[in-house]
Amino acid sequence: MVGFPDDLLYSREHTWVRVDGNMATIGITDYAQEELGEIYSVEIPHIDTFIEQDEPFGTVESSKTIAELISPVSGDVVSVNEDLFDDVGILNSDFYNTGWLIVVAITDPSELDNLLDSMGYADYIEEGEGDR
């Protein structure tokens, strides 16, 4: 297991957030990709789509299931990772770097307070809360 980088925030729905000013890059965590197994396809929103915290913004299809992607923050999608359309496997191999999903212009920075730091997320997983 790779673990959980300290420079990211984490949702209880197993997405990570890298904050840069009012921009949030969003991806799936190591735990999520491990639980999903081999990922076959991903559906993510188009640029200029508004997404809401705690609401689905896409899906991931894997060898085990089809899982909804739940947004950790609200905002307008300003960028999508088009590399995923050519090689969705990067969601399994490089999920914290080239395997990001979308970038969102955050509309309510206070929503970040609902997210966990790396230690809080690790504790959450360890307590079995990751099993939904």
C-alpha positions as CSV (number, residue, x, y, z in Angstrom):
1,M,0.0,0.0,0.0
2,V,1.3,3.4,-1.0
3,G,-0.3,5.3,1.9
4,F,-1.7,8.8,2.1
5,P,0.5,11.9,1.2
6,D,0.6,14.6,3.8
7,D,0.0,17.4,1.3
8,L,-3.5,16.2,0.4
9,L,-6.9,16.3,2.0
10,Y,-9.2,13.3,2.0
11,S,-12.9,12.7,1.9
12,R,-14.7,9.8,3.6
13,E,-15.8,8.8,0.1
14,H,-12.2,8.0,-0.8
15,T,-11.2,11.0,-3.0
16,W,-8.2,13.2,-2.4
17,V,-7.9,16.9,-2.9
18,R,-4.8,19.0,-3.7
19,V,-5.6,22.6,-2.9
20,D,-3.8,25.4,-4.8
21,G,-5.4,28.8,-4.0
22,N,-9.0,28.4,-4.9
23,M,-8.3,25.4,-7.2
24,A,-8.8,21.8,-6.1
25,T,-7.4,18.9,-8.0
26,I,-9.4,15.8,-7.3
27,G,-8.5,12.1,-7.6
28,I,-9.2,8.7,-6.0
29,T,-7.1,7.4,-3.1
30,D,-4.8,4.5,-2.9
31,Y,-7.4,2.8,-0.7
32,A,-10.2,3.3,-3.3
33,Q,-8.1,2.0,-6.2
34,E,-7.1,-1.0,-4.2
35,E,-10.7,-1.8,-3.3
36,L,-11.9,-1.3,-6.8
37,G,-9.4,-3.6,-8.5
38,E,-8.4,-3.1,-12.1
39,I,-10.2,0.0,-13.4
40,Y,-11.6,-0.3,-16.9
41,S,-13.3,3.0,-17.5
42,V,-14.1,6.4,-15.9
43,E,-16.8,8.9,-16.5
44,I,-16.0,12.5,-15.4
45,P,-17.8,15.8,-16.0
46,H,-17.1,18.2,-18.8
47,I,-15.4,21.6,-18.2
48,D,-17.8,24.2,-17.0
49,T,-19.9,21.6,-15.2
50,F,-20.9,22.7,-11.6
51,I,-20.4,19.9,-9.0
52,E,-21.6,19.9,-5.4
53,Q,-19.9,18.6,-2.3
54,D,-21.1,15.1,-1.3
55,E,-22.9,14.6,-4.7
56,P,-21.9,12.2,-7.5
57,F,-19.8,13.7,-10.2
58,G,-18.9,10.6,-12.2
59,T,-18.3,6.9,-12.1
60,V,-15.5,4.4,-12.2
61,E,-16.0,0.9,-13.6
62,S,-13.6,-1.8,-12.4
63,S,-13.2,-5.5,-12.3
64,K,-15.3,-5.6,-9.1
65,T,-18.0,-2.9,-9.5
66,I,-19.2,0.4,-10.8
67,A,-18.6,3.0,-8.2
68,E,-19.9,6.6,-8.0
69,L,-17.3,9.3,-7.5
70,I,-18.5,11.7,-4.8
71,S,-17.3,15.2,-4.9
72,P,-15.2,16.4,-1.9
73,V,-15.9,20.1,-2.7
74,S,-18.4,22.3,-4.7
75,G,-17.3,24.3,-7.7
76,D,-17.0,24.6,-11.4
77,V,-14.9,22.0,-13.3
78,V,-12.1,24.0,-15.0
79,S,-10.0,21.0,-16.2
80,V,-10.3,17.3,-16.9
81,N,-7.6,14.8,-17.2
82,E,-7.9,13.8,-20.8
83,D,-5.0,11.3,-20.4
84,L,-7.5,9.0,-18.7
85,F,-9.4,8.6,-22.0
86,D,-6.2,7.1,-23.5
87,D,-4.9,5.2,-20.5
88,V,-7.4,4.7,-17.6
89,G,-4.9,2.4,-16.0
90,I,-3.1,5.4,-14.5
91,L,-5.9,5.4,-12.0
92,N,-4.4,2.1,-10.7
93,S,-0.7,2.9,-11.2
94,D,-0.2,6.7,-10.5
95,F,-3.4,7.8,-8.7
96,Y,-1.8,10.6,-6.7
97,N,0.0,12.2,-9.7
98,T,-0.8,11.7,-13.3
99,G,-4.0,9.8,-12.4
100,W,-5.9,12.9,-11.2
101,L,-9.5,13.3,-12.4
102,I,-10.6,16.9,-12.5
103,V,-9.7,20.4,-11.3
104,V,-12.4,22.5,-9.7
105,A,-12.6,26.2,-8.9
106,I,-13.8,26.0,-5.3
107,T,-16.9,28.1,-4.5
108,D,-17.0,27.6,-0.7
109,P,-13.5,27.2,0.9
110,S,-15.2,26.3,4.2
111,E,-16.1,22.9,2.7
112,L,-12.4,22.0,3.0
113,D,-13.0,21.9,6.8
114,N,-15.1,18.7,6.2
115,L,-12.1,16.8,4.8
116,L,-9.5,14.8,6.7
117,D,-5.8,15.1,6.8
118,S,-3.6,12.1,6.0
119,M,-3.5,10.8,9.6
120,G,-7.3,11.3,10.0
121,Y,-8.0,9.5,6.8
122,A,-5.6,6.6,7.8
123,D,-7.5,6.4,11.1
124,Y,-10.8,6.4,9.3
125,I,-9.7,3.5,7.1
126,E,-8.2,1.6,10.0
127,E,-11.4,1.9,12.0
128,G,-13.2,0.0,9.1
129,E,-15.2,3.1,8.1
130,G,-13.8,2.7,4.6
131,D,-16.0,-0.4,4.1
132,R,-19.3,0.9,2.8
